Amino acid sequence: MHDSNTEHEQSLLAAAALGSLDPTDLAALEQVLTRSSTARSELDQLREVVALLPYAAPPVTPPAHVRASLMERIAADQAARQPLQSAPLPRRASRSMSVWLLSLTVIIVLLGWFTFTLQQQVIATNETNRRLLVAIEQLQASVTASEERQAQLTTQLASYEQQLARLNEQIAQERLLVSFVSAPGVATRELRPTRSDLAARGEMYMYPGETQAVVIFSGLPALEPDRVYRFWLSDGVQRIAAGSFQVDATGLATLVITAPREVNAFTEVMVTVEPVTNPTLDAVEVILTGTL
C-alpha cells in the first residue's frame, strides 16, 4: 500500500512538472506538498529539468528529404492510432507514461550533454598536444643551435690557446735573445755563406762554459715545405744536430740551441738545407759555416 501511494505521488509530481494536471489531481498534489517537504524539493528539481529541455541541444535543420520522410511517418502513426483514441488510457497509466517519458528525456539530455562535454575536452586536449609538440620542436632547435654555438666557441678557444702558447714561446725566445745579446761577457761568432751568390749570414751569441746559445739568421731564402734548415755543431770528430728552423718572408730566423755539453767545446758550426725526412748525403747542402 505504501508503494502504491509513493507511485501515485511520483506520478503527480511528474505530471505537475510537465503541466498536465487536471483540477482533481491538482488538489491531491497540494495535499502531498503540504505534508512533505521532500516532495516540494523534488517538484522544484523536476521543474528545473523540464525548463532546461528546450536548451539541451542546438537547433538543427534537417534535409528536405529527411523532413518529408518524418512527416509521412507521423501521419501514418496518427492514422494507425486513430481507432485507439476513442478509448482513453486510464489516468494512472497516463501518469506512469508521463513519468517514464520525463525520465527518458532527462537521460537523453544528460547523455547529450556528456557527449558534447567530452568532445570539447578531446578538442582542447588535441590543441594542447599540438602546442606542446611545437614547443618541443622549438626547444630542440634551440638546444641544437646552442650546441653548435658551444662547439664553435670551443674551437675558437682552442685556437686562441694555441696562439697564446706560440706568443709565450716567442716572448720567451725574444727574452733569451735579449739576455744573450745585451749581457756583458757574451761571445759572438759569425756564420758566412759557402756560395758567392748567397747573400746570407748568421750571428751566434754564446757564453764560455754554457750549453745554450742563440743564433740570428738573415738573408736566407724561403724553402719548399718538404725541406728545412738544420743547424750543426762539430768538434772535429763528430757532427751533432742542434735544431732545425724555417725563415719568414724577409729571410729572418732566430734559433735557440742547447748543446749536449758546453758550446765552446766545439770547433765548428754549420747550417745545411736538407729534406725534412730521410735525408741522404747527396740531398744535403751546406750553405753557412763558422768557427768557434
C-alpha positions as CSV (number, residue, x, y, z in Angstrom):
1,M,0.0,0.0,0.0
2,H,2.8,2.3,0.8
3,D,4.4,1.6,-2.6
4,S,1.2,2.4,-4.3
5,N,1.0,5.8,-2.5
6,T,4.6,6.6,-3.4
7,E,4.0,5.7,-7.0
8,H,0.9,7.9,-7.1
9,E,2.8,10.8,-5.5
10,Q,5.6,10.4,-8.1
11,S,3.0,10.4,-10.9
12,L,1.5,13.7,-9.5
13,L,4.9,15.3,-9.3
14,A,5.9,14.3,-12.8
15,A,2.6,15.5,-14.2
16,A,2.8,18.8,-12.3
17,A,6.3,19.4,-13.7
18,L,5.0,18.8,-17.2
19,G,1.9,21.0,-16.6
20,S,-0.6,18.2,-17.3
21,L,-2.7,18.0,-14.1
22,D,-6.5,18.3,-14.0
23,P,-8.3,20.1,-11.1
24,T,-8.8,16.8,-9.1
25,D,-5.1,15.9,-9.4
26,L,-4.1,19.5,-8.5
27,A,-5.9,19.2,-5.2
28,A,-4.2,15.9,-4.5
29,L,-0.9,17.4,-5.3
30,E,-1.4,20.3,-2.9
31,Q,-2.1,17.8,-0.1
32,V,1.1,15.9,-0.9
33,L,3.2,19.1,-1.0
34,T,1.6,20.3,2.3
35,R,2.7,17.2,4.3
36,S,6.0,16.5,2.6
37,S,8.9,18.9,2.2
38,T,10.8,16.2,0.2
39,A,8.0,16.2,-2.4
40,R,8.3,20.0,-2.7
41,S,12.0,19.8,-3.2
42,E,11.6,17.0,-5.8
43,L,9.0,19.0,-7.7
44,D,11.3,22.0,-7.9
45,Q,14.1,19.8,-9.3
46,L,11.8,18.3,-11.9
47,R,10.6,21.7,-13.0
48,E,14.2,22.9,-13.4
49,V,14.9,19.9,-15.6
50,V,11.8,20.5,-17.7
51,A,12.8,24.2,-18.1
52,L,16.2,23.2,-19.4
53,L,14.9,20.7,-22.1
54,P,14.4,23.4,-24.8
55,Y,18.2,24.3,-24.5
56,A,19.6,20.8,-24.3
57,A,20.9,20.8,-27.9
58,P,21.4,23.4,-30.6
59,P,18.7,23.6,-33.3
60,V,19.5,21.6,-36.4
61,T,17.6,22.0,-39.7
62,P,17.2,18.5,-41.3
63,P,17.5,18.0,-45.1
64,A,14.3,18.3,-47.1
65,H,14.0,14.6,-47.8
66,V,14.5,13.6,-44.2
67,R,11.8,16.1,-43.1
68,A,9.4,14.8,-45.7
69,S,10.0,11.2,-44.7
70,L,9.5,12.1,-41.0
71,M,6.2,13.9,-41.7
72,E,5.0,10.8,-43.6
73,R,5.8,8.5,-40.7
74,I,4.0,10.9,-38.3
75,A,0.9,10.8,-40.5
76,A,1.0,7.1,-40.7
77,D,1.4,6.7,-36.9
78,Q,-1.6,9.1,-36.4
79,A,-3.7,7.0,-38.8
80,A,-2.8,3.8,-37.0
81,R,-3.6,5.3,-33.6
82,Q,-7.0,6.8,-34.6
83,P,-9.1,3.8,-33.6
84,L,-7.5,3.8,-30.2
85,Q,-8.2,7.5,-29.4
86,S,-11.9,6.7,-28.6
87,A,-10.7,4.7,-25.6
88,P,-8.6,7.0,-23.4
89,L,-5.9,5.5,-21.2
90,P,-6.5,5.2,-17.5
91,R,-5.3,8.2,-15.5
92,R,-2.7,6.2,-13.6
93,A,-1.3,4.7,-16.9
94,S,-1.2,8.2,-18.3
95,R,0.8,9.5,-15.3
96,S,3.1,6.5,-15.4
97,M,3.8,7.2,-19.1
98,S,4.5,10.8,-18.3
99,V,7.0,9.8,-15.6
100,W,8.7,7.3,-18.0
101,L,8.9,9.9,-20.8
102,L,10.3,12.5,-18.4
103,S,12.9,10.1,-17.1
104,L,13.8,9.1,-20.6
105,T,14.1,12.7,-21.7
106,V,16.3,13.6,-18.8
107,I,18.6,10.6,-19.6
108,I,18.8,11.7,-23.2
109,V,19.6,15.2,-22.3
110,L,22.3,14.1,-19.8
111,L,23.9,11.8,-22.4
112,G,23.9,14.6,-25.0
113,W,25.5,17.0,-22.5
114,F,28.1,14.4,-21.5
115,T,28.9,13.7,-25.2
116,F,29.2,17.4,-26.0
117,T,31.4,18.0,-23.0
118,L,33.6,15.0,-23.9
119,Q,34.1,16.2,-27.4
120,Q,35.1,19.7,-26.2
121,Q,37.6,18.1,-23.9
122,V,39.1,16.0,-26.7
123,I,39.4,19.1,-28.9
124,A,41.1,21.0,-26.1
125,T,43.4,18.1,-25.4
126,N,44.4,17.8,-29.1
127,E,45.1,21.6,-29.3
128,T,47.2,21.4,-26.1
129,N,49.2,18.4,-27.5
130,R,49.8,20.3,-30.8
131,R,51.1,23.4,-29.0
132,L,53.3,21.1,-26.8
133,L,54.8,19.5,-29.9
134,V,55.5,22.9,-31.4
135,A,57.2,24.0,-28.2
136,I,59.2,20.8,-28.0
137,E,60.4,21.3,-31.6
138,Q,61.4,24.9,-30.9
139,L,63.2,23.8,-27.8
140,Q,65.1,21.1,-29.7
141,A,66.1,23.6,-32.4
142,S,67.3,26.0,-29.7
143,V,69.3,23.2,-28.0
144,T,70.9,22.3,-31.3
145,A,71.8,25.9,-32.1
146,S,73.3,26.2,-28.6
147,E,75.3,23.1,-29.0
148,E,76.6,24.3,-32.4
149,R,77.5,27.7,-30.9
150,Q,79.3,26.0,-28.0
151,A,81.3,23.8,-30.4
152,Q,82.3,26.9,-32.3
153,L,83.3,28.7,-29.1
154,T,85.3,25.6,-28.0
155,T,87.1,25.6,-31.4
156,Q,87.9,29.3,-31.1
157,L,89.1,28.9,-27.6
158,A,91.4,26.1,-28.6
159,S,92.8,28.3,-31.5
160,Y,93.3,31.2,-29.1
161,E,95.1,28.9,-26.6
162,Q,97.4,27.8,-29.4
163,Q,98.1,31.3,-30.5
164,L,98.8,32.3,-26.9
165,A,101.2,29.4,-26.5
166,R,103.1,30.4,-29.6
167,L,103.2,34.0,-28.4
168,N,104.5,32.9,-25.0
169,E,107.1,30.8,-26.7
170,Q,108.1,33.7,-29.0
171,I,108.3,36.1,-26.0
172,A,110.5,33.6,-24.1
173,Q,112.8,33.3,-27.1
174,E,113.0,37.0,-27.5
175,R,113.8,37.5,-23.8
176,L,116.5,34.8,-24.1
177,L,117.8,36.6,-27.2
178,V,117.9,39.9,-25.4
179,S,119.7,38.4,-22.5
180,F,122.3,36.8,-24.7
181,V,122.9,39.9,-26.9
182,S,122.9,42.5,-24.2
183,A,124.6,40.7,-21.3
184,P,128.3,41.5,-20.7
185,G,130.9,38.8,-21.5
186,V,128.9,37.3,-24.4
187,A,131.0,35.9,-27.2
188,T,130.0,36.4,-30.9
189,R,130.7,34.1,-33.8
190,E,129.8,34.8,-37.4
191,L,128.5,32.2,-39.9
192,R,129.3,33.0,-43.6
193,P,127.8,31.6,-46.8
194,T,129.6,28.9,-48.7
195,R,128.4,30.2,-52.1
196,S,129.1,33.7,-53.5
197,D,125.6,34.0,-54.9
198,L,124.0,33.7,-51.5
199,A,123.7,36.9,-49.5
200,A,123.1,35.3,-46.1
201,R,124.8,35.3,-42.8
202,G,124.4,34.2,-39.2
203,E,125.3,35.7,-35.8
204,M,125.9,33.3,-32.9
205,Y,125.8,34.5,-29.3
206,M,127.2,32.3,-26.5
207,Y,128.9,32.2,-23.1
208,P,132.0,30.2,-22.4
209,G,131.1,27.2,-20.3
210,E,127.4,27.4,-21.1
211,T,125.4,24.8,-23.1
212,Q,122.9,27.3,-24.6
213,A,123.4,29.7,-27.4
214,V,121.4,32.0,-29.7
215,V,121.8,32.3,-33.5
216,I,120.2,35.0,-35.6
217,F,120.0,34.4,-39.3
218,S,119.3,36.9,-42.1
219,G,119.1,36.8,-45.9
220,L,118.1,33.1,-46.2
221,P,115.7,32.2,-48.9
222,A,112.4,30.5,-48.1
223,L,112.4,26.8,-48.6
224,E,109.8,24.4,-50.1
225,P,107.5,22.7,-47.5
226,D,109.4,19.4,-47.7
227,R,112.8,21.0,-47.0
228,V,114.3,22.5,-43.8
229,Y,117.3,24.4,-42.5
230,R,119.3,22.4,-39.9
231,F,122.0,23.7,-37.5
232,W,125.0,21.5,-36.7
233,L,127.8,21.5,-34.1
234,S,131.2,19.8,-34.8
235,D,134.2,19.0,-32.6
236,G,136.3,17.7,-35.5
237,V,135.3,14.1,-34.7
238,Q,131.5,14.0,-34.9
239,R,128.8,16.3,-36.0
240,I,125.7,16.9,-33.8
241,A,122.4,18.3,-35.0
242,A,121.3,21.1,-32.7
243,G,118.0,22.2,-34.2
244,S,116.1,23.0,-37.3
245,F,114.2,26.1,-38.5
246,Q,112.4,28.0,-41.2
247,V,112.7,31.7,-42.2
248,D,109.9,34.2,-42.6
249,A,109.1,36.2,-45.7
250,T,112.0,38.6,-45.0
251,G,114.6,35.8,-44.7
252,L,115.0,36.2,-40.9
253,A,115.0,33.5,-38.3
254,T,116.1,33.0,-34.7
255,L,117.3,29.7,-33.3
256,V,118.0,28.8,-29.6
257,I,120.3,25.8,-29.4
258,T,121.1,23.5,-26.4
259,A,124.3,21.6,-26.9
260,P,125.0,18.2,-25.1
261,R,128.0,20.0,-23.5
262,E,129.4,23.5,-23.3
263,V,129.2,25.2,-26.7
264,N,132.9,26.4,-26.7
265,A,133.9,22.7,-26.6
266,F,133.0,22.5,-30.3
267,T,135.2,23.9,-33.0
268,E,132.9,24.4,-35.9
269,V,129.2,25.2,-36.7
270,M,127.3,24.9,-40.0
271,V,123.8,25.2,-41.5
272,T,122.5,22.8,-44.1
273,V,119.5,22.6,-46.4
274,E,118.0,19.0,-46.5
275,P,114.8,17.1,-46.8
276,V,112.5,17.1,-43.7
277,T,112.5,13.3,-43.6
278,N,115.1,10.7,-44.6
279,P,117.9,13.0,-45.8
280,T,120.7,11.4,-47.8
281,L,124.3,12.8,-48.3
282,D,123.7,13.8,-51.9
283,A,120.4,15.7,-50.8
284,V,122.2,17.7,-48.0
285,E,123.8,21.1,-48.9
286,V,126.0,23.1,-46.5
287,I,125.2,26.8,-47.0
288,L,126.6,28.6,-43.9
289,T,129.7,27.8,-41.8
290,G,131.6,29.3,-38.9
291,T,134.4,28.5,-36.4
292,L,134.2,28.7,-32.6
